[in-house]
Every structure is written in structure tokens, then in C-alpha cells.
């Protein structure tokens, strides 16, 4: 479960970074 949570956090961070860059 910890792995999934880490993966989800990474995905969210990447998504926010993508939105901010635009």
C-alpha cells in the first residue's frame, strides 16, 4: 500500500508541475 501511495504522490506532483509550467 505504501508503494501505491508514493506512486500516487509522485503522479500528483508531476501533474501540478505540468499545470504550473503552463
Buried (B, 14 or more C-beta within 10 A) or exposed (E): EEEEEEEEEEEEEEEEEEEEEE
